[in-house]
Amino acid sequence: MQYGISIPSSLKDLAKNPLDAKYTASFVPVSAAQALAEDFKIAKTRPADKDTIKPTQNPTLILNRPVRIFSAFKAIDMTPEVKGHWVVQGSKIIFQHKHPLPEGDYKVTIADSLTDLHGNKLNSGTSFGFVVKDFASKNFAGKSDDEKEVARLVEAMFDAYLTADLGRFSGYFHEHFRMQAGSELSSRADFLEQIRESTSRKERR
């Protein structure tokens, strides 16, 4: 049986921006046996090979089956090395960086030792590369390194908020700021205002 999904353009994100167009898709469910008959493989990477991302974005692997968590620790390597770790969420593996990624060229290598929940290895090892570019760097002219770091931190938190990635948002936000219960962020201006208020309270203490 084939199923369909339809998402109207009236759908809005947390900043109240509507979807740019109506989205439709269809899919056909398969049995567990059929799914396991297919090789364990990487279905997609974000970014795609040779694409460019912002420092606040998170490199992600999407596989065709859920991943065995511990197999990911040694199977994936990213160069140059940056502070952070890979997080397994079902069939997704997301790199959670501690700070926004520095600009430059990166390469992610995945060994065939990566396994699914049934112990099946990846059909073949592979790699992909991407470029990190800070498109807002022109706005940092004359700013100190501390000011740049705060600006990138704010951008990372806001990106996480808009994508409803509460784990990443919490990791960035609560380490540095406090927000009153019941606060609602509907725009970047609201977000920055909350941070200013939080910082003022912290300075008064």
ABEGO torsion letter per residue (X at the ends): XBBBBBBBAABBBAAGBBBABBBBBBBBBBBAAAAAABBBBBABBOBBBGBBBBAABBBBBBBABBBBAAAAAAABBBOBBBBEBBBBBEABBBBBBABBBBBEBBBBBBBAABBBAAGBBBABBBBBBBBBBBAAAAAABGBBAAAAAAAAAAAAAAAAAAAGBAAAAAAAAAAABBBBBGBBBABAAAAAAAAAAAAAAAAAX
